[in-house]
Amino acid sequence: MTYEWPPLVPGDSDEIARRVAGVLEEAWRRLEAKQREVIAKFADNPRTPYIVATLEEFKKAISEFRRRVEQEARQFVRRQLPHLYEAGGRTAAETLGGNFTWTTFHRDALQSLAADSYADFLRRSEEAERMASQFYRAAREAARREVPLLAAGNVTAKQAAKNLAARLAAEHKLTHVVYRNGARVPVRAWAEAATLAKSAVAYNAGTLNRTRQAGVTAVEVFDGFDCGWTSHQDPDKASRTIRTVEEAADWPISHPRCRRGFGPRPDVEGFPEV
């Protein structure tokens, strides 16, 4: 992945997160709309050729959702991450009385951060795609096996078609992404949270790497008063504590919407007391 030097300056992290979330939410809504069209075909016009044609439109909507995720992730890591990394590096440099330049060290660090961020976006979207693909396969199998037999049994073909449509709708809801741990998360929520998290990590990576580059080994943590070090509930509270640069690099944030930041402390050499 290539970058422009100096990097483009795209905007505020919250604004960018809302934009990414909005784009992906709209793509997901189109997917939901196509699902409703498929279910309507099962209920109102249950003839295999018509259902299969509508299913192909749904399949295209899955591909479009994937394309938008990849596009937004690529733009985010190319434009926003370098901007935030540099902002964090410049802030640290000002504290240390130096300056920030895009050395090979920082470029390599950014490349690694960008690759990880891009992959994480795609991993987060996989659960959404998995749910949509499950519906596609179930509906296609129903069209192949069940639609030709709708008139069989003790109910009319029309009622049987409605029952089949209702079953598909109940078993394959796309209003939320349901992760394997049972969490129900709207697409907009996970997209916004992921973008904010990667933004915070990028800024803090710039801060910590510039601090490390200066030979400083300690940083002060700026965080919410109740925020724990490894999770929001961790009893080890983070705010105003002194940590090693390496510890901070391991926990640049503790939860998806974390606002954690770090400040170089060249005056500190021992732990834990300041």
C-alpha positions as CSV (number, residue, x, y, z in Angstrom):
1,M,0.0,0.0,0.0
2,T,1.4,3.4,-1.0
3,Y,1.1,6.7,0.8
4,E,1.6,10.4,-0.1
5,W,4.3,12.2,1.8
6,P,3.3,14.4,3.7
7,P,0.0,12.6,4.2
8,L,-3.3,14.0,3.2
9,V,-5.3,15.7,6.0
10,P,-8.8,14.3,5.9
11,G,-10.5,15.6,9.0
12,D,-11.7,15.1,12.5
13,S,-11.7,11.5,13.8
14,D,-15.3,11.6,14.9
15,E,-16.4,13.1,11.5
16,I,-14.5,10.4,9.6
17,A,-15.9,7.6,11.8
18,R,-19.5,8.9,11.2
19,R,-18.8,9.0,7.4
20,V,-17.4,5.4,7.3
21,A,-20.3,4.2,9.4
22,G,-22.8,6.0,7.3
23,V,-21.5,4.5,4.0
24,L,-21.4,1.0,5.3
25,E,-24.9,1.3,7.0
26,E,-26.3,2.4,3.6
27,A,-24.8,-0.6,1.8
28,W,-26.2,-2.9,4.5
29,R,-29.6,-1.3,4.2
30,R,-29.6,-2.0,0.5
31,L,-28.8,-5.6,1.4
32,E,-31.7,-5.7,3.8
33,A,-34.0,-4.3,1.1
34,K,-32.9,-7.0,-1.4
35,Q,-33.6,-9.6,1.2
36,R,-37.1,-8.3,1.6
37,E,-37.6,-8.5,-2.1
38,V,-36.5,-12.2,-2.1
39,I,-38.9,-13.0,0.8
40,A,-41.7,-11.2,-1.0
41,K,-41.1,-13.4,-4.1
42,F,-41.4,-16.5,-2.0
43,A,-44.7,-15.3,-0.5
44,D,-46.4,-13.7,-3.6
45,N,-44.9,-15.3,-6.7
46,P,-43.2,-18.6,-5.6
47,R,-42.0,-19.8,-9.0
48,T,-38.4,-20.9,-9.0
49,P,-37.1,-18.8,-12.0
50,Y,-38.4,-15.5,-10.5
51,I,-37.0,-16.4,-7.0
52,V,-33.6,-17.3,-8.5
53,A,-33.4,-14.0,-10.4
54,T,-34.2,-12.0,-7.3
55,L,-31.6,-14.1,-5.3
56,E,-29.0,-13.1,-7.8
57,E,-29.7,-9.5,-7.1
58,F,-29.3,-10.2,-3.4
59,K,-26.0,-11.9,-4.1
60,K,-24.8,-8.8,-6.0
61,A,-25.8,-6.7,-2.9
62,I,-23.5,-8.9,-0.7
63,S,-20.6,-8.3,-3.2
64,E,-21.4,-4.6,-3.1
65,F,-21.3,-4.5,0.7
66,R,-17.9,-6.2,0.6
67,R,-16.7,-3.8,-2.0
68,R,-17.7,-0.8,0.1
69,V,-16.1,-2.2,3.2
70,E,-12.8,-2.8,1.3
71,Q,-13.0,0.7,-0.3
72,E,-13.7,2.5,3.0
73,A,-11.0,0.5,4.8
74,R,-8.5,1.3,2.1
75,Q,-9.2,5.0,2.1
76,F,-9.1,5.1,5.9
77,V,-5.7,3.5,6.2
78,R,-4.3,5.6,3.3
79,R,-5.6,9.0,4.4
80,Q,-6.6,9.0,8.0
81,L,-4.0,6.8,9.6
82,P,-0.9,8.7,8.4
83,H,-2.5,12.0,9.4
84,L,-3.2,10.8,12.9
85,Y,0.1,9.0,13.3
86,E,1.9,12.2,12.3
87,A,-0.2,14.3,14.7
88,G,0.7,12.0,17.6
89,G,4.3,12.1,16.6
90,R,4.4,15.9,16.4
91,T,2.8,16.3,19.8
92,A,5.4,14.0,21.4
93,A,8.2,15.8,19.5
94,E,7.0,19.2,20.8
95,T,6.9,17.9,24.4
96,L,10.4,16.6,23.9
97,G,11.7,19.8,22.3
98,G,12.3,18.2,18.9
99,N,10.5,17.7,15.6
100,F,8.8,15.0,13.7
101,T,10.0,13.7,10.3
102,W,8.9,10.7,8.3
103,T,12.0,8.5,8.8
104,T,12.1,4.9,7.6
105,F,11.4,3.9,11.2
106,H,8.0,5.7,11.2
107,R,7.1,4.7,7.6
108,D,7.7,1.0,8.5
109,A,5.6,1.4,11.7
110,L,2.8,3.0,9.7
111,Q,2.9,0.2,7.1
112,S,2.5,-2.4,9.8
113,L,-0.3,-0.4,11.5
114,A,-2.1,0.1,8.2
115,A,-1.9,-3.6,7.2
116,D,-3.3,-4.6,10.6
117,S,-6.1,-2.0,10.5
118,Y,-7.1,-3.0,7.0
119,A,-7.3,-6.7,7.9
120,D,-9.3,-5.9,11.1
121,F,-11.9,-4.0,9.1
122,L,-12.3,-7.0,6.8
123,R,-12.5,-9.4,9.8
124,R,-15.2,-7.3,11.4
125,S,-17.3,-7.4,8.2
126,E,-17.0,-11.1,7.7
127,E,-19.7,-11.9,10.3
128,A,-22.1,-9.6,8.5
129,E,-21.3,-11.3,5.2
130,R,-21.6,-14.7,6.8
131,M,-25.2,-14.0,7.9
132,A,-26.2,-12.6,4.5
133,S,-24.6,-15.6,2.7
134,Q,-26.4,-18.0,5.0
135,F,-29.7,-16.5,4.0
136,Y,-28.7,-16.7,0.3
137,R,-27.9,-20.4,0.6
138,A,-31.0,-21.2,2.6
139,A,-33.3,-19.3,0.1
140,R,-31.6,-20.9,-2.9
141,E,-32.0,-24.4,-1.4
142,A,-35.7,-23.6,-0.6
143,A,-36.2,-22.5,-4.2
144,R,-34.7,-25.7,-5.5
145,R,-36.3,-28.2,-3.1
146,E,-39.4,-26.7,-1.5
147,V,-41.0,-24.3,-4.0
148,P,-41.8,-27.2,-6.5
149,L,-43.6,-29.0,-3.6
150,L,-45.6,-26.0,-2.2
151,A,-49.0,-27.4,-3.3
152,A,-48.4,-30.7,-1.5
153,G,-49.8,-31.4,2.0
154,N,-52.9,-30.0,3.7
155,V,-52.6,-26.3,3.0
156,T,-53.0,-24.3,-0.2
157,A,-50.0,-23.4,-2.3
158,K,-50.5,-19.8,-1.4
159,Q,-50.5,-20.4,2.3
160,A,-47.6,-22.8,2.0
161,A,-45.6,-20.1,0.2
162,K,-46.4,-17.5,2.9
163,N,-45.3,-20.0,5.6
164,L,-42.0,-20.6,3.8
165,A,-41.4,-16.9,3.4
166,A,-42.2,-16.3,7.1
167,R,-39.8,-19.0,8.1
168,L,-36.9,-17.6,6.1
169,A,-37.6,-14.1,7.5
170,A,-37.6,-15.4,11.1
171,E,-34.5,-17.5,10.7
172,H,-32.3,-15.0,8.8
173,K,-32.9,-11.6,10.2
174,L,-30.5,-8.9,8.9
175,T,-31.5,-6.0,11.2
176,H,-28.4,-6.7,13.4
177,V,-25.2,-8.6,13.0
178,V,-25.3,-11.4,15.5
179,Y,-21.7,-12.4,16.4
180,R,-20.8,-15.9,17.5
181,N,-20.8,-14.8,21.2
182,G,-24.4,-13.8,20.9
183,A,-23.8,-10.0,20.7
184,R,-26.3,-8.1,18.5
185,V,-24.6,-5.2,16.9
186,P,-25.9,-2.8,14.1
187,V,-23.5,-2.4,11.2
188,R,-23.3,1.3,11.8
189,A,-22.2,0.7,15.5
190,W,-19.4,-1.7,14.7
191,A,-18.1,0.4,11.8
192,E,-18.0,3.6,13.8
193,A,-16.4,1.9,16.8
194,A,-13.8,0.2,14.6
195,T,-12.9,3.5,12.9
196,L,-12.6,5.4,16.2
197,A,-10.5,2.6,17.7
198,K,-8.1,2.5,14.8
199,S,-7.9,6.3,14.9
200,A,-6.9,6.3,18.6
201,V,-4.4,3.5,18.0
202,A,-2.7,5.4,15.1
203,Y,-2.4,8.6,17.1
204,N,-1.0,6.8,20.1
205,A,1.4,4.8,17.9
206,G,2.9,8.1,16.6
207,T,3.2,9.4,20.1
208,L,4.9,6.3,21.5
209,N,7.2,5.7,18.5
210,R,8.5,9.3,18.6
211,T,8.9,8.9,22.4
212,R,10.8,5.7,21.9
213,Q,12.9,7.3,19.1
214,A,14.0,10.0,21.6
215,G,15.3,7.3,24.0
216,V,12.5,8.1,26.6
217,T,11.1,5.0,28.3
218,A,8.2,6.4,30.3
219,V,4.9,8.0,29.5
220,E,2.0,9.4,31.5
221,V,-1.4,8.1,30.7
222,F,-4.4,10.5,30.0
223,D,-7.7,8.6,30.1
224,G,-11.1,8.7,31.6
225,F,-11.1,8.6,35.4
226,D,-12.9,5.3,35.6
227,C,-11.2,3.6,32.6
228,G,-9.1,0.5,33.5
229,W,-5.8,-0.3,31.9
230,T,-6.7,-3.5,30.0
231,S,-10.5,-3.0,29.9
232,H,-13.0,-0.4,31.1
233,Q,-13.7,-2.6,34.1
234,D,-10.1,-3.3,35.0
235,P,-9.5,-2.3,38.6
236,D,-6.0,-1.1,37.5
237,K,-7.1,2.5,36.7
238,A,-5.1,4.1,33.9
239,S,-5.5,7.9,34.2
240,R,-2.5,9.8,35.4
241,T,-0.4,6.7,35.9
242,I,3.2,6.3,34.6
243,R,3.8,3.3,32.3
244,T,6.7,2.1,30.2
245,V,6.5,2.9,26.5
246,E,6.4,-0.9,25.9
247,E,3.4,-1.3,28.3
248,A,1.6,1.6,26.5
249,A,2.3,0.0,23.1
250,D,0.7,-3.2,24.4
251,W,-2.5,-1.3,25.5
252,P,-2.8,1.9,23.4
253,I,-6.6,1.7,24.1
254,S,-8.6,-0.5,26.4
255,H,-12.0,-0.6,24.7
256,P,-13.5,0.4,21.2
257,R,-14.4,4.0,22.0
258,C,-11.4,4.7,24.3
259,R,-10.0,8.2,24.4
260,R,-6.7,7.2,25.9
261,G,-3.6,9.3,25.2
262,F,0.0,9.4,26.3
263,G,2.6,12.1,27.2
264,P,6.4,11.5,27.2
265,R,8.0,11.7,30.6
266,P,11.8,12.1,30.1
267,D,12.1,13.0,33.7
268,V,11.0,9.6,34.9
269,E,13.5,6.7,35.2
270,G,12.1,4.5,37.9
271,F,8.8,2.6,38.5
272,P,6.3,2.6,40.0
273,E,6.9,5.7,42.0
274,V,7.3,9.1,40.3
